[in-house]
């Protein structure tokens, strides 16, 4: 049907006077968009032969019957509709994954609905460009903003940047030096886009200016727009590693949302709680993280009831990650399997990023429980989905899953396969981020350094690890950050292997200083890992008494962290203590340590000959 109106529009463009042409184009464009939407809505019902007497069809025609057609022609989130300027309501940053505690980029892919929305917005933009040939018109900017947000969600960051920068240019021309909410909304979108692209400095500039504008507009009043900007700055600070600043932003954002919405269960309060829960995980305050996430889940379930909803799935996913950290692996499995059920209920047989993300997390969980075959299945299926979604494009999700498959292959002892996965992961990340220092690049350089060390390629290992350390220090500056401590630890282990004991001591003591600065008096796996390494170093340098002190303290912390569960870290330190006791001549104690060690590693690897029996996952 709409082809007829397209022909009228084209004819008008050819014969009409210039001043009439824009009006013809605009009118025909509205009719085309409306007709296309009606045809799309009717198509499935016509195909099923249930057009007459169907409740849904009646409802559709009830909506169509309006005076000016605006119900059809206005997108639900169009800024022209009565709503706040920051109309792109926040949602949970779903499926935030970690590579050595470094957040991955959000998943995104264009499904059928996204593509249809993109097509409609592009048509609307063409109509508006014809109607407003002078270019600087707020309607043009509004459509460009919506188009920028939609293309950003679809993963086309280059296209999104062009749309949003043009929207900002138009708004600035329209409003001049005045602080205006629409300028703030566009800056917010550009800040989020820069964050996704990994340009944290640019993101910070955009978001701080967005916050300044909304505070100028709303003054001292608690307003949702101020809360949204604070939330975005909190998420950015978290990704940039400034966790204290992130906490301040997110807590202030939550305070505003609660002041605005009171005791009501509100979606934005649920999102803020979710974000604070994820942040608390990163700061190591797992008890607080649990409270935030459980309250977030309660609110989302109160809002959505028994319906399968992506926000519920997102918080179940986060609780699954948290339960892995607290060692409640059975609980983690329940959360993640429920999350996967929701994802599949929502998306059916379609390949969807959320399904891929949850499979990824289940793969990591299976790896932790020692079910390496199941882990491989989950991760390979996650990779298959991501490649189906993104094709030949270099995409952050693909790079992340290749990284994890590389880590899994290392644990399975297949170092050659691990190398292939990790090199491909690094290639993708460098294609995405260029010469910029990016957390994902630092993480994969670190993993390749571990791989080279285990393959005996010590010079190559040193190059990878030193480059990883350079990237991480460039990102985090003088602040104590876990990622820096992890790579210092591994460089210490490498120096221990190559016999550079003085250098090993420097690296490991600096790593331990960072661990203790981050975790204080709390028993933490990172502290025990570095104590373990210092124990091995002391043993090599002949200081057996000091070695015993380091290893016994490491074992004490591990048992405090893992309880009665058999854990590979406990096994590694038992093995080291067994060797040390044998060296000091305490054969009875050596026998006890080594028998307990075998009781831990045999159930994990079964009858397979495994390269890692006796080696520590702490390394």
N, C-alpha and C positions, 0 to 999 in steps of 0.2 A: 504493500500500500504506500509506504513512504517513498518508494522510488518515483511515484507520480509527482510528489511535492518537490523532490530533488530536481526533477526536470523543469518545474515551474521556476524554482529558484535560479537555476542556471540560465533559463531564458530571460528572467528579469535582469540578471547581471549583464546580459548582452544588450538589452534594448532600453532599459530604464535610464532615466537621467541620474547622474551621480547622487543627487540628494535623496532620490527615491530608492536607490539601489540598497542602501543599508537597511531601510525599513522593510523592504521586501525580503531581504536575506534574514533579518531577525525574525519576522513573522513566520516565514517558511521553516526556519530552524526550530522554532518552538513547536510547530506542527509535526515536523519530522521526529523530534525527540519524544513528543507525546505519543505519536503513532507507534514508534518503535517500542516504547515501554508497554503499551497496551498489547501489541502483538506478542511480545515476550511473555507477558503475564498470561495471555490466553492460550499460547502454544501448547503447553502440557495438557491443559484441560480439553482442548479440541482433539488432541491425539487420543485421549482416553474416551472420547465420545460422551463426556459428562457435562457438556456446556450448559444445558438447560436444567434449572432447578438445583444447581450446586451452590452451597452456601458461600464458598470462597468467591465464586464468580459474581454472585449478587453483591458481595462486599466490595469487590473491585469496582463494579459500576457505581455503587454508592459513593465511592471515593472520587471517581472520575467526574461525577455530576457536581461540579462547582462552577461558580460564576466565571472565573478567569483562567481555569486550568492550572492554577499555581500548585495544587496538590500533586499534580503529576510532574510539573516542570521544575520544582524546587527540590534539590537534593536534601535528604533529612538533616545533614549537618551543614547546610549552606549558611554562611554568616548573615545572609539577608533575613533569615528566620529569627524570631525573637529569642535570643539566647546570649550567654556571655561571649565576649570577644574571643576568649581562649576556648573556643568551642570544641577543639579536639581533646575531648576528655581523656585524662590519663587512664591507662590500664596497667595492670601488673606487668613488669618487665619479665615476661614469661621465659622460662627455661634459661636462666642465666647460668652458664656453665663455667667451670674453672679449669685452667691449665696452670698448675702450680699456683692456685689461688688467684688467677688472673681471669677476669670476666671475659667471656667470649662476646662476640657481636650478636645482636638479636637475629633470630631466624626470620626470614621473609621470603615469600614467593607469591606470584600472582596466580590465584585460582580463577575459575570461570567468572565468579561474581566480581572479583577485582578487575579483571579484564573488561567486563561490561561497563563497570563504573568508569574506568579509564577512557573507554570509547565515548561514553556520554559526556564526560568532562571535556574531552578534546573537541567534540562537536560544539559544546556550549562555548568553548573558548573561541572557536572560529566565528561563531555567530556574534559574539561580543566584540571581537576585533573588527568585524564589518560594521557593527552598529556604532562603535566608538573609534573612528579612524584617528582621532587625536591621540590615542594610546593611553594617556594618563587619566584613567577613570577607575574609581574604587571597585566597580563591579568586575572589571578585568582582573584587578589585583586579588579579589576574593576567589575568583575561579582558579587563578594561578596558584594561590595558597592551597586550595583543596586538591588541585592537581599535583602539586609538590608533595603534599602529605601522602596521597595515594601512590604515587610513583616511589616514594621512599619506602612505604610498606611493601611494595612489590619488589624492592631490592635494586631498583635502577637509580643509584645514587647520583650519577652524572645528570640525568634528566631532572631529577628532583631538585638538584642544586640550581639548574637553569631557571626552573619555574619559580622557586622561592626567591632567588636573587632578583628576578624581574618583578615579582610581587612587591618586594621591599622597595625597589627603585620607584615603582608607581606610587606606593603609599607615601614615601618621603616627598615625592613631587606634589602629591595632593595635600598632605597635611603640613608640609614645611617643617619648621622647628618645633611644632607642638607635640607634646607627649600624647600619643593616641593609642588606645588599646589594640587596634589592628596592626600597628607597627610592632607593638610588643608581642602580639601573637606570631607574627612572621619571624621576628628575631628568635622567639622560643623554638619554632620549627627548625630554623637554620642551626641553632645551637644543638638540638637533638640530632640533626643530620650530621653535623661536624663530629659529634661524639661517636656516632655509628661508624663514620669513616676513620676514626682513630685520631683526628686532629683535635686534641683536648684543649690546646691553647686557644684556638679559634672558637671552639665551643664555649669556653669560659667567657670570652669577650662578648659573644652573642647573648648568652644567658644572663650575664651580669647587667647588660644594657636592658634586656627584657624586664628583669626584676626592678631596675631603677625606674623604668617607665610605668609599670603597674603600681609601684608605690607612689609615684607622683600623681597618678590618676586617682588612686583610692585613699591616699593619705594614711592615717593611723588605723583605719578600719580593717578588721579582719575580713579579707575577701578571698574567694576561691582562686582567683587569678594569681594572687600573691602566693598562695599555697602551691599552685602548680609550678610556678617559676622556682620556688624554693626546692620543690621535689626534684625538678630537673637538675638543679645545681647540686643537690645531694647525690643523685645518681652519678653525675659527672665526677664529683670529688671522690666517690667510691671507686670508680673505674681508674681514676688517676692515682689512687693509692693514698689520698689524704682522708683517712677514715675519721679522724676527729672532726674535721670540717664537715664531712658528709653527715655525721651524727647531728651536728648543730643544725644544719639545713633541714634534715628530715624530721627532727623533733619539733622544730618551729613550724614546719609544714603540717605535721599532725596536730599540733596545738590549734592552728588556724582552722583546719578542717573540723575539728571537734567543737570549736567555738561557733562555727557557722552552722553545723548540723546537729549540735546538741547530743542527746542520748540516742538519737535515731541510728539504726544500722544504715550506713550510707556507703555506696561503692568506693568513693574516694578515700574514706577512712580505712576501708579494707585494704586498699592499694598501699596507703602509707604504712600501715602495720606490716604488710608483706615486705615492703622495701626495708623497713627497720629490722625485720627478722633476718633478711639476707645480710644486711650490714653487720648485725650482731654475730652472725656466723663468722664473718671475715675477721672481726675483732677478737674472736675466740670466746665470746660470752654466749655459750651455747644454751644456757638456761634461759637467758633473756630472749634469745632467738626463738626458742620453743614457745614462750609465752606470746610473743608478737604473732608468730605464724599461726598458732592455734586460735588466737582471737580473730585474726584475719579470716581463717577458714570458717569460724563460727558465723561471722558477719556475712560472708559470701553464701553460706548455706541458708542463712535466714532470708537473704534476698532472693535466692534462686530456687529454694526448696529442693524437690527431688529431681529437678531438671538437670540434665548434663550441661554444664556451662564451662567455657574455657577458663574463666577466672578461678573457679573451684579447682580445675585441673592444674592451674599454675601453682596454687598454694600447696596442693598435694605433692606436686613435683618438688617444691622447695623443702617441704617437710621430709620427703624421701632423701634429699641431699643431706639435710640436717641429721637425720637418724643414722646415716652412714658415718657421719663425723662423731656422733656420740657412741658409736659401736652397736647401736640397736639395729642390726642388719635385717632381722626378721620384720621389724616394724617398717624399715625402709622399703623392703620388698612389697609390703602391703600397700603403702602409700603410692609407690610407683606403678604397681599393677592396677590400682584403682584409677590412677591418672591415665594410664594407657587405655583402660576400658573407656573412660570418658572421651579421650582423643579419638578413639576409633568409632565411638557412637556418634560423635559430632561430624567426623570426616569420612566415615564409611571406608570403602576400598580405595579412596583417593590417596595418592601420596601427598602427605601434608607435613610441613616443618615441625609441628608439635609432636606428631607421631615419631618422626625421626629423632627429635630431641629426647623423648622419653625412652625410646629404645637405646639411645646412646647412654643415658643414665643407668638403665638396667644392665647394660654391658659393663659399665664401671663397677656396679654393685656385684655382679657375678664374678668379676675379676677379684674383688675383695674377699668374696666367700670361697675363692679357690676353684669355682666352676669355670675354668678357662675356656672350655668348649662352648658353653652357653654364652659366655661373654663374647666370644668370636661371632656367634650367630647373631646376637643382638647388634653388635657394632657393624657387621657386614650389611645387615638389613637396614640399619640407619644410613650407612653410606650409599646403599642402593637407592633409597628414597631421595636423599639429597642430590644425587647425580641425575635422577629422573626429573627433579624439580628445576635444577639449575643448568643441566646440559653440560656443555663444554666451558661454560663461564667459570672463572676462578671465583669461588665463593667462600666466605669465612667458615661456614658450617662444614663444608667439605674438608677444608684445611684442618679444622679442629678434630673431626672424626678420624682422618688419616693419622693425625698426631696420636690419638688414643689407641688406634690399631697398632701403631708403631710401638707404643709402650707395652701393649698386650703381647705383641710378638717377642719383645725382649724378655718378658716374664716367662713366656713359653720356651725360651732358649733359641728362637729362630732369629738370630741377629742379622742375617742377610735380608730377610723379609722386613724386619724392623727398620733397617736402614732405608729400604726402598720407600716404605710408607712415610718415614720422617723427612726424607729428601723431597718427596712430592709435596708434603705439607709445607715445608719451608719455601719451596718454589711458589706455591699459591700465595702464601702470606707476603712474600716479597713482591709478587705481581700486584697484590692489593694495596700494599702500604708503601711501596717504593723504598726510598732511603730513610724514611721516617723511623724513629725508634718506636717500636710497638710491642706491647706485652706478649702477644702471640708469637712474634718473631723470637723474642728472648726465650720463651718457653721451649720452642722447638730447637733452637740452637743448643739449649741446655740438654735436651733429650738426645740430640745427635752427639754431643760431647760424652754423655753416658755410654751411648752405643759404641763410639770409637774406643773409649776406655776399656770396655769389656771385650772388644775385638783385639785389644793389644796395640791399637794405633794411637799411641800416647801423644805424639806430636799433633796429630789431627784433633784429638780430644782437647788438648790444651787450647788450640786455636778456636774451636767451637765454644768452649766454656769461657774463655777470656772475652770473646765477642758478646756472649750472652750477658756476662757481668757488666760489660760496657753499656749495653742497651739498657739494662735494668737500672744502673746508676744514673744514666742520663734521664730516665723516666722518673726516678724517685729522689734524686738529689742526695742531700745529706740526711734525709729521714731514714730511720730504721725501718726496713721493709722485709717481709718474709722472703720475697722472691730473691732479693740480694743475698740473704742468709743462706738460702738453699744452694745457690751457685757457689758461694764461698765454701760451703760444706763439701760440694763435689770436687772443687779444685783442691781442697785439702786432701780428699781421698786419692785424687790423681797424684798429687805430690808425694803422698805416702807410698803409692805403688812405684813411683819412679825413683824413690830413695831420697827425695829432696825434703828431709825431715824438718828442717828449720822453716822452710816455706809452708809445709803442711801445718806446722804449729801456728804460724801467723794466720793462715786462712781459717783454721778451725776455731781458734780462740776468738777471732772477730765474728765468726758465725755464732758462736755461743753467746757472745756479748749481745748481738742483735736478738737472738732467741729470748734471752732473759729480759732485755729491755721491752720486748713485745708482750711477754707472758708473765713477767713478775715472778711471784712465788708459786704460781699455779703449776701443777704437774702437766706437762704438755709433750706430745710425741716429738716435736722438733728439738726440744731440749735434750730428751733422752737419746735422740739420734746423734747429736753432736758429742754428747758425753761418751757414747759408744765409740765414735771415731777417735776421740782423744785417748780413750783407753787403749785402742789398737795401736795408736802412735806411741804411747808411753811404753807399751809392750815391746815395740820394735826398737825403741831407743834404750831399752834395758831398765827402765824405771818401773819395775813390776809392782811395787807397792802403790804407786800412783795409778797404774793401769787398773789394779784391783778396785781402787776407790771410784774411779770413773765408771767402770763397768757395773759395779754393784749399785751405784746411784742410778745409772741408766736402767737397770733391771727393776729397781724399786719404782721408778716413775712409770715404766711400761706396765707393771702389774697394777699400779694405781689407776692407770688409764683404761686398761683392757680387762681388769678383773680376772675372773677364773677362765675366761675364754682363751682357747689356743690361738695365738696370734703370731704371724711370722716374725714380727719385730722382737717379740719375747724369745722366739727360737734362735734368732741371730745372736742375741746377747748371751743366751745360755751356751751357745756354741763357742763364742769368744771366751767366756769364763771357763769353759771346759778345757780349752787349749791352754789358757793361762795357768789353771790349776795343775795341769799336766806338766807345764814348764817349771812350776815351783816345786814339783814333787809331791803334791797333795793328790795322789791317784784316786782315793776314795771320793773326794769332792769332784774331781774331774769326771769320774764315772757317773755320778748323780746328775751333773749338769748335762752331759752328753746324752744320757738316756732320756732325760726330759726333753731335750732338743729333738731327738728322733721321734718322740711321741707327738710332737707338734708338726714336723714337716712331712712325715709319711702319709698321714691322712690327706694332706693338701696335694701331694704329687702322685700318690698311689705307687704303683710298681714301675712308673716311668723313670728312666735315668734322666735326671734333670740337672742342668748346669748350675741352677741356683741353690741346690741343696747345700746348706752351710753358708750361703752368701746372704747378705742382709738386704731386704727391700729398703732399709734406711739409706743405703748408699745412693 
